[in-house]
Amino acid sequence: MLGFFLWIPFLLIRFPFMAHFSRKALPRAAYFAPVQGKEKIAYLGYQISNLALFLPTFFTKVDLDFSWFFYLGLFIYLLGLLLCAVCVAHFAKPDDKGMNTQGIYRFSRHPMYLAYFICFLGMAMLLRSIPFVIILILFQLSAHWIILAEERWCLVQFGSSYQDYMKQVRRYI
């Protein structure tokens, strides 16, 4: 099976599933907070690593060997998809101010990025691709800088409400 097929459930969750909950959520999710300084490099790295994760899967196969490594990769991939679906459902329903602080957002300020990482790690294991893992690490490092920009933007947008939220909820886990 071509690795590209691993993207289909992810993309269905990320776009039509999110739109099912709220059409307004799609543009919110696609919005990138203004970046500055080194964050601009991270933003470029984030976009390039997104593409770099996607394109090779057209040429890489998932070996259905049913080994323990295959099952572990499948478990991590499915866990990432499930977490992504939960994140999307909660992201689509912000409070009156436009903040997401309920549901899974009570435990992590950025659970969607965490879900992406888990899903993509499962993909890397299923593809048995070291280059995919390296690209995933670059993706996650650049995503961290994007998250810092998002948090700065949220502080400007939501003020003390977001500052209080930051004190109560961890960035990732």
C-alpha positions in Angstrom: 0.0 0.0 0.0 1.3 3.4 -0.9 2.1 5.7 2.1 -0.1 8.4 0.6 -3.2 6.5 1.7 -2.1 7.3 5.3 -2.9 10.9 4.6 -6.5 10.4 3.6 -8.0 9.9 7.1 -5.8 12.8 8.4 -6.9 15.1 5.7 -10.6 14.1 6.1 -10.4 14.9 9.8 -8.5 18.1 9.3 -10.8 19.6 6.7 -14.3 18.1 6.1 -14.6 16.9 9.7 -13.7 20.3 11.1 -16.0 22.0 8.7 -18.8 19.7 9.9 -18.5 21.3 13.3 -18.0 24.9 12.1 -17.3 26.5 8.8 -15.6 29.3 10.8 -13.1 26.9 12.2 -11.3 26.2 8.9 -10.1 29.8 8.4 -9.2 30.0 12.1 -7.1 26.9 11.8 -5.4 28.1 8.6 -4.5 31.5 10.1 -0.9 31.9 11.1 -0.1 34.4 13.8 2.3 37.2 12.7 5.9 36.0 12.9 9.0 38.1 13.7 12.7 37.6 13.7 13.8 33.9 13.7 10.2 32.9 13.6 10.1 33.8 9.9 12.7 31.2 9.3 10.7 28.7 11.4 7.6 29.6 9.4 9.4 28.8 6.2 10.8 25.6 7.7 7.3 24.6 8.9 5.8 25.0 5.4 8.7 23.2 3.7 8.6 20.4 6.2 4.9 20.0 5.7 5.5 19.5 2.0 8.5 17.3 2.7 6.4 15.0 4.8 3.6 14.8 2.2 5.4 14.3 -1.1 7.6 11.2 -0.3 4.5 9.2 0.7 3.6 9.0 -3.0 6.7 7.0 -3.5 7.0 5.1 -0.2 5.1 1.9 0.6 3.7 0.6 3.9 4.9 -2.9 4.3 2.1 -5.0 5.8 4.4 -7.4 7.5 2.3 -7.5 10.8 5.4 -7.4 13.0 5.3 -5.9 16.4 6.9 -2.7 14.9 4.0 -2.5 12.3 1.4 -2.9 15.1 3.2 -0.3 17.3 3.3 2.1 14.3 -0.4 1.5 13.5 -1.3 2.0 17.2 0.6 5.4 17.3 -0.9 6.4 13.9 -4.5 5.6 15.0 -3.9 7.3 18.4 -2.7 10.4 16.5 -5.8 10.4 14.3 -8.1 10.0 17.2 -6.4 12.8 19.1 -6.6 14.9 16.0 -10.3 14.3 15.7 -10.9 15.2 19.3 -8.8 18.4 18.9 -10.6 19.4 15.8 -14.0 18.9 17.4 -13.0 21.1 20.4 -11.2 23.6 18.3 -14.3 24.2 16.3 -16.2 25.4 19.4 -14.4 28.3 21.0 -15.9 30.3 23.8 -17.6 33.7 23.3 -14.2 35.4 23.3 -12.9 33.1 20.6 -10.6 31.1 22.9 -10.4 27.3 23.1 -10.1 26.4 26.8 -12.5 23.5 27.1 -12.4 19.8 26.3 -8.9 18.7 25.4 -7.7 22.3 25.6 -8.1 22.0 29.4 -5.0 19.8 29.4 -2.9 21.3 26.6 -2.7 24.7 25.0 -1.7 23.2 21.7 -3.1 19.7 21.5 -3.5 19.8 17.7 0.2 20.1 17.1 0.8 17.2 19.5 -1.8 15.2 17.6 0.0 15.9 14.4 3.3 14.8 15.8 1.9 11.5 17.1 0.1 10.8 13.9 3.1 11.6 11.8 5.4 9.5 14.1 3.0 6.6 13.5 3.3 7.2 9.7 7.1 7.3 10.0 7.0 3.9 11.7 4.6 2.4 9.2 6.7 3.7 6.4 9.9 2.7 8.1 11.5 5.8 6.9 14.4 7.5 8.7 14.2 10.5 6.4 10.6 10.9 7.3 11.6 10.9 11.0 14.3 13.6 10.3 11.7 15.7 8.5 9.3 15.2 11.3 11.8 16.4 13.9 12.4 19.5 11.7 8.6 19.9 11.4 8.2 19.8 15.2 11.1 22.2 15.9 9.7 24.7 13.5 6.2 24.2 14.9 7.5 25.1 18.3 8.5 28.5 17.0 5.1 28.9 15.3 3.5 28.1 18.6 5.5 30.8 20.4 4.2 33.3 17.8 0.7 32.1 18.3 1.0 32.5 22.0 2.3 36.1 21.6 -0.7 36.8 19.3 -3.1 35.3 21.8 -1.8 37.4 24.6 -2.4 40.5 22.4 -5.9 39.3 21.4 -7.2 37.9 24.7 -5.0 39.7 27.3 -5.3 38.6 30.9 -7.7 35.7 30.0 -5.0 34.0 27.9 -2.3 34.8 30.5 -4.4 33.1 33.2 -5.0 30.2 30.8 -1.2 29.9 30.2 -0.7 29.7 34.0 -3.2 26.9 34.4 -2.5 24.8 31.3 0.8 23.4 29.9 1.9 24.2 26.4 2.0 20.6 25.2 1.4 17.9 27.8 
